[in-house]
Amino acid sequence: MKNQSLKRLKKKEKLFFLRKDSLQRIFMVLLLCFGAIQAGYSQNTRHITGVVSDEFGEPVIGASVSVTGTSVGTATSVDGKFTLDVPANATELRIFYIGYETQKISISGRNEVRVTLKENQQSLDEVVVIGYGTQKKATLTGAVSAVDNQELSITKSTNVQNMMTGKLPGVRVIQKTSEPGQFTNQFDIRGLGSPLLVVDGVPRGDLARMDPNDIESISVLKDASAAIYGVRAANGVVLVTTKKGERGKAKIEYSGYYGIQTPAEMLQPINAYDRAILYNETTMRNTTSPTKTYDDAYFAQLKNGELPDTDWYGETLRQTAPQQQHNIAVSGGTEKSDYYINIGYTDQESFLKTNSANYNRYNLRSNLNAQITKNLKAGVRLNLIMDETNRQNIATTEIFKALWRSRPNDPVYANSTEPYYYHPDDIQNVVAMTHPELNGEVSNKRNMFQSNMDLNYTVPFVEGLTANFMYSYDKAYNDNSNFKREYNEYRYAAATETYQPYLINSKTNLNRQFSSSYTSLWQAKLAYDHLFANTHHVNALLLYEESYNQGYDFNASRYFDIPIPYLFAGNTTDQVGNGSGLSEGASKGLVGRLNYDFKSKYMAEFAFRYDGSSRFPKGKQWGFFPSAFLGYRISEESFIKDNIDFLQNLKLRGSWGQLGDDSASSFQFVEGYDYPQSNHDRNTLPRGYVFGNTFTNALGFRSAPNPNITWFTATMLNVGVDADLWNGLLGFSVDLFKRDRDGLLDKPSVIVPGTFGSDISQANLNADRTKGFEIELRHRNRIADFNYNVSGHVSLTRSMLTEKVQPSRSNSRDYWRNNQVDRYTDIWFGKSANGQYQSYDQIAHSIYANAGTLPGDPIYEDWNGDGVIDGEDDHPIATTTNPNENTNDQRNYPLMNFGLTLSGQYKWIDFSLLFQGAAMSYVSYGEQLLEPLAWNGNALGMLYNRWHPVDANKDPYDPSNEWISGFYPYGKTRAEERSEFNIQDGAFMRLKSVEVGFTVPRNVFFDTSGIKNLRLYINTYNLLTLTKVRGVDPEKPSESGGYIYPLNRTINFGGSITF
């Protein structure tokens, strides 16, 4: 009863957070405000019939036919015909079909029409979102890739970053885990680092938590086109544009799916019988006294079920877990206004049987635009994100570590009696670890409110001139709770028939953390766009921007005698309350851009940003970041257009620009002291002294300041070519890029002597270079009623240090091995493999073997030929992002990435397949992914593939033994982690997503029920992976020992209906 009461009490907690049911009230208010718009649709109608065909006279089936500016519409039948009742005053029809140019046909005075659709040969008139504006794809001179909502939503995930995987050249997304609520992806552009995210013109974070249904398009600025964002854009920019309402009658759309997750890979430990065999092999591998720990009688008892043989995997995990996402959107518009309102709900459960790890999120967005006067428009965009991540008190990584280690000969419950969880040796009971009612729980809540308002004025006396003002205000709250409960595990004493308790997790403790931050930004912009004499197109921009951000955090903890998870119920003794203080920053920027093109043939652009940042000392706060672009569409030349009719577009382009980055500075120019002094011991007690009965915090010394510190700069260079041939049958883009950064921060410890007497601040000392290429191929075609598209891309990026303060090298070998300058930073040194010993005779004749060597043991290559295997034989054998770290800190980020998309539509059926993969990626795992019976625990099934004697009872060093070969050596012997024996090629090809959909043809029921569109689909995620990596998913990080919650393989059932 007490626990139930506490749960009810906790559910009622509303500290700093909106109640979830309030979303229903907000949504109903919004519906009341906008639901009546567009009323008064004329009841007087007339009858229109028609036929829609293609250029070859074939009927177009399923083409959309609608009255322009309304929601009145239908679709063509199997013979291309349609019948439609239109308002009496209707004057125009709009005909749309994927792969064809949209046509508008006058129906004034007509009751019958015939329409011939022309194939949409190219997308050069498509508008692409760029920094502070838009630009036609035909005249685009920067390296910009884009994806729209339709392409994005083919992949179903709770994380928008995962939905971008494999769809954009140069964008690298590595999903480390599918644990609910853990947004830990590696997400970058061209390997440059974390990019700047801009949503509706405002720099913001949390792309991962956005509702994908709100997104209209995503553009990625990969070269100097990002320079217009100045000091924050050195790693590229991701521009997100959200949806707005369309002119026409109000429509309500529901979209959603329900998915079933299964583990993409799940490593199962071996049973008690196999563990005993492996354990015997470890004790038999002894040159002086080989011993079998488990005798035949023990194996017989296991076979007869007389001894425990616990399936810890089955006791802890389940094979499936649900996830779901639902959205309801209301949108519409008139000549004077438009609106888009969406509410979304996302929920994901975990593979833990207790579902102690789970995630849910609510998204609410409202985008409104209105024509206030003839020349003045106003817009308001509001967005609310509320999410909550829950898990058991013990980290999920620790659960998988314990799961792999748990011995199968230990029972779940002492004396097989619930709820007395058995207490194993040297480890916690992993089943008990997954129960939050036993060990406590972690709850992380996050609320984000984002808003921006803009006014756009068309200057009446200067054609093409507009003035814009925008203001945004964002607020974020984090409310985190970590409640650790002490609980008991047990051993059963048969003699006394009692359960002996063992205290775990002592002492009960609650830690509460709260943080709040806000960001405000305003912009004033003048923009000019005009075409002179149908020849000279000029586009200009001048913008001023200021932003300010502030944040603070606070945390408090108490110990408990009575486990009530609220601070007020805790003990005042040893209580802790502190915070990291106030964070604050400001920036200002002046932006300019001038763009010119001559007949869409010759293009030139110059842009600049003059940026100021509060992170640096006076005199170092401002920086000027210019960029320049040139483009030449050779296909627009008359000698090409008149003679090569299969070439629709051929464009050469180049860009150069300088960008800045102030993210790594942290006010290192500031002198003085730190107050209070940082925590320094395991009890998190502050430093200080007790004067009388009063404790006084101590001052802490800061590092020696650097008054000359400033941002580092990045110079971007990109050259590219775009081509479209044979009316879309072939298209390609090729980009070569290079980024040089200088002024990278590093401590001058090599320069400053050790007798300096103080820690030192960083200085702008180092430089690096990143370079690579991107290739994209495109193909689209139509065969009768079948439209299809194929697109693929591949990219490669590598980095090297060009300047670095280094110690002097003692000799040429030292220089070759340890020099870091003018060498790729991804080189992984290790030993080459030269096979495994096959026989005792081979061992006897080897100069590298020793008395303990057995068949199956590794043979390293004597790389320097000195007859000795040691560190001198290490040489480049692979690539990795941070080769100097130990295996548990390695990051297997691929240097080469590729994607392939196949999509098509036949009548009412559509499909899409996305393949994603990587190469030049190498992985090496340690601890329990390499060594069996680690810490006297268990072993994973993949480690059972090992060399072992035919007769397990014989001394393994007896030359008369016959051996069964395997992958791993006998016993616990293992080759070095940094060797070709354990460094694996992590290349893979993954069928990332598959979707098959069916759009129900319009019928009489639709017309009477008000249904405008109904589509059903089945979708899969991470369906198939091809790789040579043994046992684990190739994207599985080796970080944290590899004890990472696995990726998910998902099948989703969903649909959308529009009224």
Helices and strands as residue ranges (DSSP letters): H 2-11, H 22-34, E 45-53, E 64-67, E 73-75, E 81-87, E 92-96, E 103-106, E 112-116, E 127-130, E 133-136, G 137-139, E 144-148, H 149-152, H 160-163, E 171-174, E 186-189, E 196-199, E 202-203, G 212-214, E 215-221, G 224-232, E 237-242, E 248-263, H 272-284, H 296-304, H 312-316, E 321-333, E 337-348, E 358-371, E 376-392, H 396-405, G 414-416, H 430-433, H 436-439, E 440-458, E 465-484, E 487-493, E 498-504, E 509-532, E 536-559, G 567-569, E 576-598, E 602-613, E 622-633, G 634-636, H 638-641, E 647-661, E 673-674, E 688-691, E 694-697, E 700-701, E 712-725, G 726-728, E 730-746, G 754-756, E 763-783, E 786-803, H 812-818, E 823-824, E 827-830, E 833-836, H 840-844, E 858-860, G 871-873, E 875-879, G 887-889, E 896-906, E 909-919, E 922-923, G 927-929, G 934-936, G 941-944, E 948-949, E 963-964, E 984-985, E 988-999, H 1004-1009, E 1013-1027, G 1039-1042, E 1048-1058
